[in-house]
Structures are given as C-alpha cells and as structure tokens.
C-alpha cells in the first residue's frame, strides 16, 4: 500500500486478510512508514494459558474478569526505541497497560517515538478473551524500523503482561520469512501484588521489568509460556 506525503500521522485499518475470520481482531496502524519500501507482516497470537498448563491459582472464568489478554499494542522501530526491556523500570504507558490493559498513554509514547524517528508505525488490536480463537494483526516494517515490539496484559493480574521486545525482522539485509516466539509472562515492576486478583499495591520506587517467576508461571522448575506469537511475511 503506497502512501504519499503526509502531514502528521496517518491512521489506517489493517486486517490480516481481506476480511476477519472468527477470532481475528482488526488492528489499527498509525505512523509514517506504512507503504512503499519495506515489508508487511501478519501477527498471530495464540494462547496456551489454561488451568491445565498453569494450575496455580488459575483465575476463575468470567465474561470480563476471567483469563484473557488485553488488546495488543506495539510498534515497528529501530535500536533507539523499545516498548520494554528486561531490567528496565516500566514507562507510565507500559505500567498502565500491565495493570489495567489500557493502551493510553503507551500509544502516546509510541507516537512520540514515531515523531522522533525511532519508531515507524503503531499497531493496536482488541482483546483476546476466547482462547480457542487467535488474535491477528498486520504491521509494516522498513529498513529504518526493522524491529517489532508488542505487548498485551495478562489479565487479571496486578501488573503482569506478555509480549516480545525488539524482534529483528531483517537478517543479512533480507526480510525474514517467518518467526515464532514463545510468549512468557513478565512483571512490569509497577505493582507489588503477587496474585492474579491482588488489590492495588503501587510499587514505589518502580522495579525493573522481570520475567514472571512466581508459581503461576513456573511449573516443576520450568517457565511455562502463556502463548505463542508468530510473525509471517505477507
């Protein structure tokens, strides 16, 4: 999809195919590199987070309060930006995403990175509540922004999320055909709660983001992924 010169950010609706099948969430992209040079990638998120795989205190089912992933949010970018990094305290945007599932102000942080040239496009989707379905989105990358970072809240939780940080989609000057990443749970460091439905206990100071190593996500001494994320070139 080619794009002429624009003043500011251009907002587009991107579906993974010509239409959305069951479980496919339409994704919004905003940015300055949505066409021309580069490559489009289809993102598919599948949950593996169940009472059987993660039995410790698994959250009870409910239309809005049962286990689910918040809407996906992320960006294409270069080495000058990432949505999160292990050992780094959360930004206000990541903290709110991990605690409430809200995209704002993380979307504003990404738009600021787009304006600064360190990010290319912003991508967002709706939540994944039915784990028999998949969350599907599309993102555009280019040579100036060849990496992708994506996050979703693991809900309910005090400040847990899942996602990928700085996944490179260009190797040796070529766009990769596809890559699949196991999604583990992360603790953003914004809240001191230790159970899925813990009351709000704001961390002060904020702690560095770290892998979820509680019994909720570690079974028999091994970290058990909560899902998979596959990125495939279109």
Rosetta blueprint (number, residue, H / E / L):
1 X L
2 X L
3 X L
4 X L
5 X L
6 X L
7 X L
8 X L
9 X L
10 X E
11 X E
12 X E
13 X E
14 X E
15 X L
16 X L
17 X L
18 X L
19 X L
20 X L
21 X L
22 X L
23 X L
24 X L
25 X L
26 X L
27 X E
28 X E
29 X E
30 X E
31 X E
32 X L
33 X L
34 X L
35 X L
36 X L
37 X L
38 X L
39 X E
40 X E
41 X E
42 X E
43 X E
44 X E
45 X E
46 X E
47 X E
48 X L
49 X L
50 X L
51 X L
52 X L
53 X L
54 X L
55 X L
56 X L
57 X L
58 X L
59 X L
60 X L
61 X L
62 X L
63 X L
64 X L
65 X L
66 X L
67 X L
68 X E
69 X E
70 X L
71 X L
72 X L
73 X E
74 X E
75 X E
76 X E
77 X E
78 X L
79 X L
80 X L
81 X L
82 X L
83 X L
84 X L
85 X L
86 X L
87 X L
88 X L
89 X E
90 X L
91 X L
92 X H
93 X H
94 X H
95 X H
96 X H
97 X H
98 X H
99 X H
100 X H
101 X L
102 X L
103 X L
104 X L
105 X L
106 X H
107 X H
108 X H
109 X H
110 X H
111 X H
112 X H
113 X H
114 X H
115 X H
116 X H
117 X L
118 X L
119 X E
120 X E
121 X E
122 X E
123 X E
124 X E
125 X L
126 X L
127 X L
128 X E
129 X L
130 X L
131 X L
132 X L
133 X L
134 X L
135 X E
136 X E
137 X E
138 X E
139 X E
140 X E
141 X E
142 X E
143 X L
144 X L
145 X E
146 X L
147 X E
148 X E
149 X E
150 X E
151 X E
152 X E
153 X E
154 X E
155 X E
156 X L
157 X L
158 X L
159 X L
160 X E
161 X E
162 X E
163 X E
164 X E
165 X E
166 X E
167 X E
168 X E
169 X L
170 X E
171 X E
172 X L
173 X L
174 X E
175 X E
176 X L
177 X L
178 X E
179 X E
180 X E
181 X E
182 X E
183 X E
184 X L
185 X E
186 X E
187 X E
188 X L
189 X L
190 X L
191 X E
192 X L
193 X L
194 X L
195 X L
196 X L
197 X L
198 X L
199 X L
200 X L
201 X L
202 X E
203 X L
204 X L
205 X L
206 X L
207 X L
208 X E
209 X L
210 X E
211 X E
212 X L
213 X L
214 X L
215 X L
216 X L
217 X L
218 X E
219 X E
220 X L
221 X L
222 X E
223 X E
224 X L
225 X L
226 X L
227 X E
228 X E
229 X E
230 X E
231 X E
232 X E
233 X E
234 X L
